[in-house]
Amino acid sequence: MTEDRSDALHALVMQQLDDDQAQDIVTIDLEGKSSMADHMVVASGRSTRQVASIAQKLAEKIKQDGYGPIRLEGLPAADWVVIDAGDVVVHLFRPEVRSFYNIERMWSFGEDGKLAAGTA
């Protein structure tokens, strides 16, 4: 995926998460740091039902907009759902589960706590 296409996919993900009222959306820039993706996005839903709904809508939007097949893991329990869209990987959590795993800290690479927070 080209850098422009990767950035466009990231923008689409951020917009859809905002539209679906995901909470505490954080982007971690992985470009040049990991071969698995250019962006990791972490967000929360208020309940398992909202996490599942956000994940399903986001997966459908990514497919509809022509970004190819995606992998979706964790949907049945919906405590932690991972959407792998290639250059953008999205982790959706219930707040308690997110706080337990704290993956933002794990992936911050010790760079001044430099995480890009924001919606869209």
C-alpha positions in Angstrom: 0.0 0.0 0.0 1.4 3.4 -0.9 1.9 6.0 1.8 -0.9 8.2 0.4 -3.3 5.2 0.4 -2.1 4.2 3.9 -2.8 7.8 5.2 -6.2 7.8 3.5 -7.1 4.6 5.2 -6.0 6.0 8.5 -8.1 9.1 7.9 -11.1 6.9 7.1 -10.6 4.9 10.2 -10.3 8.0 12.4 -13.5 9.5 10.9 -15.5 6.4 11.3 -14.5 5.9 14.9 -15.4 9.5 15.6 -18.8 9.1 13.8 -19.5 6.0 15.9 -18.7 7.8 19.1 -15.6 5.7 20.0 -13.9 7.1 23.1 -10.3 8.0 23.9 -9.0 7.5 20.3 -5.2 7.3 20.1 -3.0 6.9 17.1 0.5 5.3 17.4 2.7 6.0 14.4 4.5 2.7 13.5 6.0 3.8 10.2 9.7 2.8 10.1 9.3 1.1 13.5 7.3 -2.0 12.6 6.8 -3.9 9.4 3.3 -5.0 10.5 1.6 -1.6 9.9 2.1 2.1 9.5 -0.5 3.1 12.0 -2.0 1.6 15.1 -5.3 3.0 16.4 -6.6 2.3 19.9 -10.1 3.3 21.0 -12.7 2.3 23.5 -16.4 1.6 23.5 -18.6 2.0 26.5 -19.9 -1.7 26.4 -19.3 -4.9 24.6 -22.3 -4.1 22.5 -20.8 -0.8 21.4 -17.4 -2.3 20.8 -19.0 -5.0 18.6 -21.1 -2.4 16.7 -18.1 0.0 16.1 -16.0 -3.0 14.9 -18.6 -4.3 12.5 -19.3 -0.9 11.0 -15.7 0.0 10.7 -14.9 -3.3 9.0 -17.8 -2.8 6.5 -16.7 0.8 5.8 -13.1 -0.3 5.1 -14.3 -3.0 2.7 -16.9 -0.7 1.0 -14.2 2.0 0.3 -12.0 -0.6 -1.5 -9.2 -1.2 1.0 -9.4 -4.9 0.5 -10.0 -7.8 2.8 -9.6 -7.2 6.5 -9.2 -9.6 9.4 -11.4 -9.2 12.4 -10.6 -11.0 15.7 -12.4 -11.0 19.1 -15.9 -10.1 17.9 -17.8 -12.8 19.8 -16.7 -11.6 23.2 -16.2 -8.0 22.1 -14.0 -7.1 25.1 -11.0 -6.5 22.8 -11.5 -6.6 19.0 -8.7 -6.2 16.5 -9.3 -5.1 13.0 -6.3 -5.7 10.7 -6.7 -3.6 7.6 -3.1 -4.0 6.4 -1.3 -0.7 7.0 -3.7 0.3 9.8 -4.4 -2.0 12.8 -7.3 -1.0 15.1 -7.7 -2.2 18.7 -11.2 -1.6 20.2 -11.6 -2.2 23.9 -14.0 -2.0 26.7 -12.4 0.6 29.1 -11.5 -1.9 31.8 -9.8 -4.3 29.4 -7.9 -1.4 27.7 -6.6 -0.2 31.1 -5.5 -3.8 32.0 -3.5 -4.4 28.8 -2.3 -0.8 28.3 -1.0 -1.4 24.8 -0.5 2.3 24.1 2.4 2.2 26.7 3.8 -1.0 25.2 4.0 0.5 21.7 5.1 4.1 22.6 8.8 3.3 22.0 9.8 5.5 24.9 9.7 8.6 22.7 8.7 11.3 25.1 5.3 9.5 25.5 4.7 10.8 22.0 1.3 9.5 21.0 -0.9 11.3 18.6 -4.3 11.6 20.3 -7.3 13.0 18.5 -10.3 12.2 16.4 -10.0 12.7 12.6 
